[in-house]
Amino acid sequence: MPILTKLLLSTGLCIPFLHAEVQPVNIVLNDAVTSYSVPAGKTLIMENFIWALESGTNAQTIIISPSPNPAATGSFQLRFGAESPDIWTPPRPLRLVGGPGARVSILKTDFADWRNVLIMGLLVDNEDLYAANIDLKMKNAREIGDRLAADVKYSSPRPRITKVQSSKEEMAFLKDQTAKVKGTTSKTVDTVSVKTNEADTKFIRVAANARSQE
C-alpha cells in the first residue's frame, strides 16, 4: 500500500499526550481551622460547598480571597442563610489561583454560630490547568523530498503544544524524533512532517494540547 494511503488511514488517530495531574481535595473549615491557603503554583477548583448550621436563624459566610486582593475589591463572600440548602454547586466551578494571600476562610462573628463547612474540589498544578486537548484534523498528505507531510487544522487558535508520533504498524506509535511542526499564515493551521524513505510505510498521528499564555 502506498505511503500516502497509509498516512491517510492514520489521520483520525489523534490522542492526548499530556495528562493534567489533579489532586481531589476535601477542605474542612471549623472553629479550629478557619481558613485554607492555596499554595503558590497551584489552582484550587471549588466544585461543591456543604455546611451545617447550628440553628435555623444563623448564617454562614465563606470568604474567597484572591492573590493579591484586587484593589478596591478585596475578598468575595458567599453567604448561606437558614433558608439555603445544605449543599451548593456553582453553575461553573470556582477557580482560585494560589499565591500570597490566596485562601478560603470562614467569617466567625458573635452573630454566626456556625459548624463545619466542607469544600470539595480539585487542586491542580497551574501548568497542567490548561492541558486541554484541542481537536484537530489532518489532510493533504504528501511527500516533500525525503519527508512525509500533512496539513493540520486545529479547532482553536489558542497557544498549543503539538506532539507527533509515527509507526510502521498502526497501533505501535512512538514519538518521532524527526518530526517538524511548521506554522503557516493561519493561527489554526500547521504543517507537520516526518522523515521517511522509499522502504517506509509510515503511519503518523498528531495531538495538540492548549497551554497558558506566556
N, C-alpha and C positions, 0 to 999 in steps of 0.2 A: 504494500500500500504506500503511495507516495507520501513524502514527508508532510506536505501541506495538508493533505487529507487527515493525517494523524493529528496534526495541530488543531484542525477544526473540530475534531471529535473531543478535544480536551478543553475547549474554550468555556464550557459550562462548569468546569470543576473549580469553583472559586471557594476557598475555605479560609477561616480566620487563622492568622499566625500569631496574634497577640491575645493573651487572655488576662484581663484585669483581675488581679488578686484582691479579693474583698474579704473583710472580716465581719461577720454578723456580730452586733453588739446589743446587749440589753442593759441600759443605763438606769439604775435605780437612784432616785433622789429622795431624801427623807430628812428628818430633823438632825441626823448625824452627818449626812453627806448632802450638802445643799447645792453643789454645783459639779459640773463635769467640764474639764478643759479639753479642747480638741488639739491634739499635738500638731506642731508645725509639720508641713509636708503631707498632712492627711486632710481628708474632707469627710465630715460626718453627714450621712444621708439619713434624715429622720423620716420614717415611714408611718409609725403609729405612736400615739400617746395614750397611755392608760393610767388612770388615777383613782383615788378613793377619797371621799370627803368624810370628815368626822360627823357632820350633821347636815341636815337639809338646808341650812341657812348660810353656810360658808361658801367661799370661793377660793380657787387656787389660781396663781399666776405663774406661768412659765416664761422665763426671760431668755431671749436668744441674743447673744452679744457677738457681733462680727468682729473681725480683727483687721485693722484697728476700728474702733467705733466711728462710724461716719460722722463728719462734722455736722452739728445741728440736728442730728438724728439719734445717735446713741443706740441703745438696745431696742429690741422689738419685743412686744409682750403678747402672749396668748392667755386669755383669761377664761377659766372654766368655772361656771356657776353651778348652783344646785340643780338647775333645770337642764344642764348639759348631760349628754350620755357619758358613760364611764370610759368610753374609748373614742378616739377621734383619729381619722385617717385623712391627711391633707389630700386635696384633689391631685396635687403633684408633690412628690417627696421634697422636703426642705433640705437644702444643702448649706452646710456651714463650713467654710474653709478654715483650716487650723492656723494658728499663729498666736502671737501675744494678745491676750485678752479675749480670744475666741472661746466662748463657753456657753453652756446651757445651765440655767440655775432656777431655783425656786424662790419666790418672794415670800419671806416669812415675816408676818406682822402680828401685832396683838389682836387683829381683827380676822385673821385667817388661821383657823385651826385645821391644818391640813395633814394628810398622811402621805404614804409612799406614792411616788409618781414613777411610772416605767416608760422609758423611751426606747422603742425598738427600731433598729435601723442597721446601717452598714457603715464601716469605717474603711475608706478607700485611699490608697496612695494617689496623690494628685496626678502623677504622671500616668497612672492607669485609668484615671477617671474618664479620659477621652478616648480610650482604646476601643472605640465602637467600630464595627465593621461598616465599610462603605460598599454598597452594591456596585457591581461593575459588569461590563460586557466586553468580550474580546471579538474582534473581527478583522477582516482584511489580512489574513495570514499570507506571508510572502517570504521569499529568500532575498537577502541583501548581502551579496558576496558570500562569506562563509558563516553567515548568521541567519537564524530563523527569527522572523519578526512578526509582530501583530500590533494592531491599534487597540488601546484600552480606553473605554468610555466609562467614566465614573458617574455615579448618580448625584454626587455633590462636589462643589468646588472647594470644600474645606481642606485645610492643610492635612497632609496624609503621609503615611509611611507605606510604600508599596513593596511587597515581597514577591519574588519569582522563584518557582520551583520547576524542575524538569525531571523527566523519567523516560527510560526506554521501554518501561512497562506501565500500563495505565494506572496502577494503584501503588506504585513504588516511588513516590516523589521525594526528592531531597532538594535542599537549597542549591541553586545553580550558581556557582562561583563566577561564571562567565556572564551572568545576567547584567543587562544595562537597562535603565529606565530613563527615557529622554522626553522632556517636556515639549509641548507644542504651543501654538499661539492661543490655544484654548485651555482654560484652567481645569476643564473636566476631561481632557484627553491627553494621554501619554502614548509613547511608542515603546514597547518592551521587546527585547531581543536576547537570544542566547546563541552561543557558538555551536556550530554543527558541522558535519561533513557528509559526503555522499553516502557513507555507510550507516549513518544515524537514521533512526526512525524515532523521533522525539515527541513526547507529549510535554506540554508546558501548562502551568496554571499560575494564576496571579491572585493575590489577595491584597486589600488595602484597609488600613486602619486609620481613623481620624486621630490627629494629635492636637494638642493645645497650641495656641498662638505663642510664638516666642518674642 
